[in-house]
């Protein structure tokens, strides 16, 4: 498996878990799920928690759209990050 494909697999898993985390209703549940995301680095849990807090501040009717619109750029940034470090 090529480095880019391996990175894509890691990142797709992270994005899907991220979407699940963002849909959780409580901070405690989000924090618990963040701890289960594979290949997390130190500090990433805090970044994920800040992102969850931001999503909670978005009006509920716009949350799904915000999550969907941010998924593709996040996926590409993740692939770029892991392509050099995996």
C-alpha positions in Angstrom: 0.0 0.0 0.0 1.4 3.4 -0.9 2.1 6.1 1.6 -0.6 8.3 0.3 -3.2 5.5 0.3 -2.2 4.5 3.8 -2.5 8.2 4.9 -5.9 8.4 3.2 -7.2 5.4 5.1 -6.0 6.8 8.4 -7.6 10.2 7.6 -10.9 8.8 6.4 -11.2 6.9 9.7 -10.3 10.1 11.6 -12.9 12.1 9.7 -15.7 9.6 10.2 -15.0 9.4 13.9 -14.7 13.2 14.0 -18.2 13.5 12.5 -19.5 11.1 15.1 -17.8 13.1 17.8 -19.3 16.4 16.5 -22.8 14.9 16.6 -22.5 14.0 20.3 -24.5 16.2 22.7 -22.2 16.3 25.8 -18.6 17.4 26.2 -17.9 14.2 28.3 -19.1 11.9 25.5 -17.0 13.9 22.9 -13.9 13.7 25.1 -14.4 9.9 25.5 -14.7 9.4 21.8 -11.7 11.7 21.1 -9.6 9.3 23.2 -10.5 6.4 20.8 -9.4 8.1 17.6 -6.4 6.2 16.0 -3.1 8.0 15.4 -3.9 11.0 17.6 -1.0 13.1 18.6 -0.5 15.1 21.8 -2.6 18.2 21.6 -5.0 16.8 19.0 -7.5 15.9 21.7 -7.6 19.6 22.8 -8.0 20.8 19.2 -10.8 18.3 18.7 -12.5 19.5 21.8 -12.2 23.1 20.8 -13.7 22.1 17.4 -16.6 20.3 19.2 -17.2 23.4 21.3 -17.3 25.6 18.1 -19.8 23.2 16.5 -22.0 23.4 19.6 -22.1 27.2 19.2 -23.4 27.0 15.6 -27.2 27.0 15.4 -28.4 23.4 15.4 -30.0 23.7 12.0 -26.6 24.7 10.5 -24.4 22.1 12.2 -24.7 19.4 9.6 -23.9 21.8 6.8 -20.9 23.2 8.7 -19.5 19.7 9.4 -20.0 18.6 5.8 -18.4 21.7 4.4 -15.3 21.4 6.6 -14.8 17.6 6.1 -13.1 17.8 2.6 -10.5 20.5 3.5 -9.8 18.7 6.8 -9.3 15.4 4.9 -6.9 16.9 2.5 -4.9 18.6 5.3 -4.8 15.3 7.2 -3.5 13.4 4.2 -0.9 16.0 3.6 0.2 15.8 7.3 0.4 12.0 7.4 1.9 11.6 4.0 5.2 12.9 5.4 5.1 11.2 8.8 3.6 7.7 8.5 
